[in-house]
Amino acid sequence: MGAASKPTQGTDQPQPKSGPTTRTTPEPRSRSSGGRVRPSYSVLRARRGEEPRLDTVVEDLQACLQPKVTATCMNPDCSEACTWPNGRGRPPLFHDRLCHEKYHLIRRRLVAEIADIDEALERQPRPSSEERIYLENQLARRRWLLLRYPDLAIERSDRP
C-alpha cells in the first residue's frame, strides 16, 4: 500500500496541544496568534457543558479572544482613542477634559430643548398643524441626537 493510499487518523492538521480552547490552523493567521484561532468566551463556556465549574472562568477568560484595549472617545464629535489603563483605576471615557465638558454641554442643551419642545406641543391653544409638524420634526431630531449622548451617571451607577 503506497503512502498516498494509507488511511489517516482523523485529520491532516497538527493536533492541539491541550484543552478545549485550542484549535490549530494550517497557517498562522497573524504573528501573534501562533497558528491558533481563539474562540469567544461564550463558545468556551458552552463547550464546558451545562453548569460548568466556577473555577474555569479565569481559565476561559485568559484563553478566549481578548477584547480591544482601545475605544473611541464617548464624545460623538471626536474620533480620538481612549486606552484601557495598565494598572488600577477607572478607565477613561473621554480622551481629554475638553471633550468631557463638551459632551455634557451638548447633552444638557439637547435635554433642555426636548423639554421645551414637549411643553410647546402641550400648550393651549394647540399649535397649528404646520407648527405641530415642525415641532414634532425638531423633537424627533433632538431625540435622535440624544441617543448618541447617553446619561453616563446611569451607566456608572450599576458598578460597585
C-alpha positions as CSV (number, residue, x, y, z in Angstrom):
1,M,0.0,0.0,0.0
2,G,1.5,3.4,-1.1
3,A,1.8,6.4,1.2
4,A,-1.0,8.2,-0.6
5,S,-3.4,5.3,0.0
6,K,-2.8,4.9,3.7
7,P,-5.8,5.9,5.9
8,T,-5.2,9.0,8.1
9,Q,-6.2,9.2,11.8
10,G,-8.9,11.9,11.7
11,T,-7.0,14.9,10.4
12,D,-4.0,16.0,8.4
13,Q,-3.6,19.1,10.6
14,P,-1.4,19.3,13.7
15,Q,-3.4,18.3,16.8
16,P,-4.0,20.8,19.6
17,K,-1.6,20.6,22.5
18,S,-4.2,20.7,25.2
19,G,-7.6,21.8,26.4
20,P,-11.0,22.6,24.8
21,T,-9.8,26.1,23.9
22,T,-7.1,25.2,21.4
23,R,-7.7,24.9,17.7
24,T,-4.9,25.0,15.2
25,T,-5.0,26.3,11.7
26,P,-2.9,25.2,8.7
27,E,-1.1,28.6,8.5
28,P,-0.7,31.3,11.2
29,R,-3.4,34.0,10.7
30,S,-1.1,36.5,12.4
31,R,2.2,36.6,14.1
32,S,0.6,36.9,17.5
33,S,-1.8,34.0,17.0
34,G,0.9,31.4,16.6
35,G,-1.4,29.4,14.3
36,R,-4.3,29.3,16.7
37,V,-7.8,30.7,16.3
38,R,-9.0,31.9,19.7
39,P,-12.7,31.3,20.3
40,S,-15.0,33.8,22.1
41,Y,-15.7,33.5,25.8
42,S,-19.3,32.3,25.2
43,V,-18.0,29.5,22.9
44,L,-15.6,28.3,25.6
45,R,-18.3,28.3,28.3
46,A,-20.7,26.4,26.0
47,R,-18.0,23.8,25.4
48,R,-17.9,23.1,29.1
49,G,-21.5,22.0,29.1
50,E,-24.3,22.8,31.5
51,E,-23.3,24.2,34.9
52,P,-19.5,24.4,34.3
53,R,-17.3,24.7,37.4
54,L,-16.8,28.3,38.6
55,D,-13.0,27.8,38.8
56,T,-12.9,27.5,35.0
57,V,-14.0,31.1,34.4
58,V,-10.5,32.6,34.8
59,E,-9.0,29.9,32.5
60,D,-11.6,30.6,29.8
61,L,-11.2,34.4,30.1
62,Q,-7.4,34.0,29.6
63,A,-7.8,31.6,26.6
64,C,-10.6,33.5,24.8
65,L,-10.4,36.1,22.1
66,Q,-9.4,39.2,24.0
67,P,-11.3,42.5,23.8
68,K,-9.6,45.6,22.4
69,V,-7.6,47.8,24.8
70,T,-8.7,51.0,23.0
71,A,-12.1,52.5,22.3
72,T,-13.2,55.8,20.7
73,C,-13.9,58.8,22.9
74,M,-17.5,58.9,24.1
75,N,-18.0,62.3,22.5
76,P,-19.7,61.5,19.1
77,D,-17.9,64.5,17.6
78,C,-14.5,63.1,18.5
79,S,-12.5,60.3,16.8
80,E,-9.6,60.1,19.3
81,A,-9.0,56.9,21.2
82,C,-9.1,56.1,24.9
83,T,-6.9,53.3,26.2
84,W,-7.6,50.9,29.0
85,P,-5.3,51.6,31.9
86,N,-2.4,49.1,32.6
87,G,-2.8,49.3,36.3
88,R,-5.7,50.1,38.6
89,G,-8.1,53.0,38.2
90,R,-11.2,53.9,36.3
91,P,-10.8,53.6,32.6
92,P,-11.3,56.9,30.7
93,L,-14.5,57.6,28.7
94,F,-13.1,60.7,27.1
95,H,-9.7,61.3,25.7
96,D,-9.4,64.7,27.4
97,R,-11.2,67.1,29.8
98,L,-12.4,69.4,26.9
99,C,-14.2,66.5,25.2
100,H,-15.8,65.6,28.5
101,E,-17.1,69.1,29.1
102,K,-18.3,69.5,25.5
103,Y,-20.2,66.2,25.8
104,H,-22.1,67.2,28.9
105,L,-22.7,70.7,27.5
106,I,-24.3,69.3,24.3
107,R,-26.3,66.7,26.3
108,R,-27.7,69.3,28.7
109,R,-28.7,71.5,25.8
110,L,-30.5,68.7,24.0
111,V,-32.3,67.6,27.1
112,A,-33.4,71.2,27.7
113,E,-34.6,71.7,24.1
114,I,-36.5,68.4,24.2
115,A,-38.3,69.5,27.4
116,D,-39.1,72.9,25.8
117,I,-40.5,71.4,22.6
118,D,-42.6,68.9,24.6
119,E,-44.0,71.8,26.6
120,A,-44.7,73.7,23.4
121,L,-46.6,70.8,21.9
122,E,-48.8,70.5,25.1
123,R,-49.7,74.2,25.3
124,Q,-53.2,75.5,25.0
125,P,-54.2,76.6,22.4
126,R,-52.6,73.8,20.5
127,P,-50.1,74.8,17.8
128,S,-51.3,75.0,14.2
129,S,-50.9,71.9,12.0
130,E,-47.9,73.3,10.3
131,E,-46.3,74.4,13.6
132,R,-47.0,71.0,15.2
133,I,-45.4,69.1,12.3
134,Y,-42.3,71.4,12.5
135,L,-42.1,70.9,16.3
136,E,-42.5,67.1,16.1
137,N,-39.8,67.0,13.5
138,Q,-37.4,69.0,15.6
139,L,-38.3,66.9,18.7
140,A,-37.6,63.7,16.8
141,R,-34.3,65.2,15.5
142,R,-33.1,66.1,19.0
143,R,-34.2,62.7,20.4
144,W,-32.2,61.1,17.6
145,L,-29.1,63.1,18.5
146,L,-29.6,62.5,22.3
147,L,-29.2,58.7,21.6
148,R,-25.6,59.5,20.9
149,Y,-25.2,61.2,24.3
150,P,-26.3,58.6,26.9
151,D,-26.6,59.5,30.6
152,L,-23.3,58.5,31.9
153,A,-24.4,58.7,35.6
154,I,-26.8,55.8,35.0
155,E,-24.0,53.8,33.3
156,R,-21.7,54.3,36.2
157,S,-24.2,53.7,39.0
158,D,-24.5,50.0,38.4
159,R,-20.9,49.4,39.4
160,P,-19.8,48.6,43.0
